[in-house]
Amino acid sequence: MAKEPENRGNYRKLDDCNIGQVQIADEVVAIIAGLAATEVEGVAAMAGNITNELVSKLGMKNLSKGVKVEVTQDSVMVDVALSMKYGYSIPETSKTVQERVKSAIENMTGLNVSEVNVRIAGVNINQDM
């Protein structure tokens, strides 16, 4: 059996099969969640912390911006922070984000998503709609 990576929390084993193991980095789960959330109508952008903002100003794209993922042996817990477009219902858009993120992670990774927490960090009031 292969040795687990030394950086605790970076990789999670999905399944043992006859030809080897499948491991998914937590960062991959976060990217899936971020992309699924931004596809929802009414979401303007993902909201990040100061580190993410500095990285984006340097020209590097961080696809997991605004997403925190905790992968345990049994489940995945996801926190997403996003900026909404003005005029959209926050409860309806948040529910759609939760459903899309849960579905995307479960379909693409086979992991069980136990929670998707949505934090509205801002409202984009540009009238370019």
C-alpha positions as CSV (number, residue, x, y, z in Angstrom):
1,M,0.0,0.0,0.0
2,A,1.3,3.5,-0.9
3,K,2.4,5.9,1.9
4,E,0.1,8.8,2.7
5,P,1.5,12.2,1.7
6,E,3.3,13.9,4.6
7,N,1.4,17.2,4.2
8,R,-1.6,16.4,6.4
9,G,-4.9,17.4,4.8
10,N,-3.6,17.8,1.3
11,Y,-4.8,14.5,-0.2
12,R,-7.7,12.2,0.6
13,K,-8.0,8.6,-0.4
14,L,-11.2,7.7,-2.2
15,D,-11.0,4.0,-2.7
16,D,-8.7,1.0,-2.8
17,C,-9.1,-0.9,-6.0
18,N,-7.1,-3.8,-7.6
19,I,-4.7,-1.5,-9.4
20,G,-4.0,1.2,-6.9
21,Q,-5.4,4.1,-4.9
22,V,-7.3,7.2,-6.0
23,Q,-6.5,10.4,-4.1
24,I,-7.9,13.9,-4.6
25,A,-6.3,17.0,-3.3
26,D,-8.4,19.3,-1.1
27,E,-7.6,22.1,-3.5
28,V,-9.3,20.2,-6.3
29,V,-12.5,19.9,-4.3
30,A,-12.3,23.6,-3.5
31,I,-11.9,24.4,-7.3
32,I,-14.9,22.3,-8.1
33,A,-17.0,24.1,-5.5
34,G,-15.8,27.6,-6.7
35,L,-16.6,26.9,-10.3
36,A,-20.0,25.4,-9.5
37,A,-20.9,28.4,-7.4
38,T,-19.9,31.0,-10.0
39,E,-22.1,29.2,-12.6
40,V,-25.3,30.2,-10.6
41,E,-27.2,33.1,-11.9
42,G,-27.1,36.0,-9.4
43,V,-23.5,35.2,-8.2
44,A,-21.2,38.1,-9.3
45,A,-18.0,36.6,-8.0
46,M,-16.3,34.6,-5.3
47,A,-15.1,36.7,-2.4
48,G,-11.7,36.1,-1.0
49,N,-9.5,37.2,1.8
50,I,-6.6,39.6,1.6
51,T,-4.1,36.9,0.5
52,N,-6.4,35.9,-2.4
53,E,-6.8,39.6,-3.4
54,L,-3.0,40.1,-3.5
55,V,-2.5,36.9,-5.6
56,S,-5.1,38.0,-8.1
57,K,-3.5,41.5,-8.4
58,L,-0.2,39.7,-9.3
59,G,-1.9,38.1,-12.2
60,M,-2.2,34.6,-10.8
61,K,-5.7,33.2,-11.0
62,N,-6.9,31.4,-7.9
63,L,-9.8,29.1,-8.8
64,S,-10.5,28.2,-5.2
65,K,-10.9,31.8,-4.1
66,G,-13.5,32.2,-1.4
67,V,-13.8,28.5,-0.7
68,K,-12.8,26.6,2.4
69,V,-13.0,22.8,2.3
70,E,-12.7,20.3,5.1
71,V,-12.5,16.7,3.9
72,T,-12.9,14.0,6.6
73,Q,-13.0,10.3,6.2
74,D,-16.8,10.2,5.9
75,S,-17.8,13.6,4.4
76,V,-16.9,17.0,2.9
77,M,-17.8,20.3,4.5
78,V,-17.7,23.4,2.3
79,D,-17.8,27.1,3.1
80,V,-18.2,29.5,0.2
81,A,-18.0,33.3,0.4
82,L,-19.5,35.1,-2.6
83,S,-20.5,38.5,-3.9
84,M,-24.1,38.7,-5.2
85,K,-25.5,40.7,-8.1
86,Y,-27.9,43.4,-7.1
87,G,-31.6,42.5,-7.6
88,Y,-31.3,38.7,-7.0
89,S,-32.9,37.0,-4.0
90,I,-30.3,36.0,-1.5
91,P,-32.2,33.0,-0.1
92,E,-33.0,31.6,-3.5
93,T,-29.6,32.1,-4.9
94,S,-27.9,30.7,-1.8
95,K,-30.0,27.6,-2.0
96,T,-29.2,27.1,-5.6
97,V,-25.4,27.6,-4.8
98,Q,-25.7,25.0,-2.1
99,E,-27.4,22.5,-4.4
100,R,-25.0,23.0,-7.3
101,V,-21.9,22.8,-5.2
102,K,-23.1,19.6,-3.4
103,S,-24.0,18.0,-6.7
104,A,-20.8,19.0,-8.5
105,I,-18.5,17.6,-5.8
106,E,-20.5,14.4,-5.3
107,N,-20.7,13.7,-9.1
108,M,-17.1,14.5,-9.9
109,T,-15.4,13.0,-6.8
110,G,-17.7,10.4,-5.3
111,L,-17.3,12.1,-1.9
112,N,-20.3,12.7,0.3
113,V,-21.0,16.4,1.0
114,S,-22.5,16.9,4.4
115,E,-22.7,20.7,4.4
116,V,-22.4,23.7,2.1
117,N,-22.3,26.9,4.0
118,V,-22.8,30.1,2.0
119,R,-21.6,33.5,3.2
120,I,-22.7,36.6,1.3
121,A,-19.7,38.9,1.5
122,G,-20.9,41.7,-0.7
123,V,-23.4,42.9,-3.4
124,N,-22.3,44.0,-6.8
125,I,-24.4,47.1,-7.7
126,N,-23.1,47.6,-11.3
127,Q,-26.1,48.2,-13.5
128,D,-24.6,46.1,-16.4
129,M,-27.4,43.5,-16.2
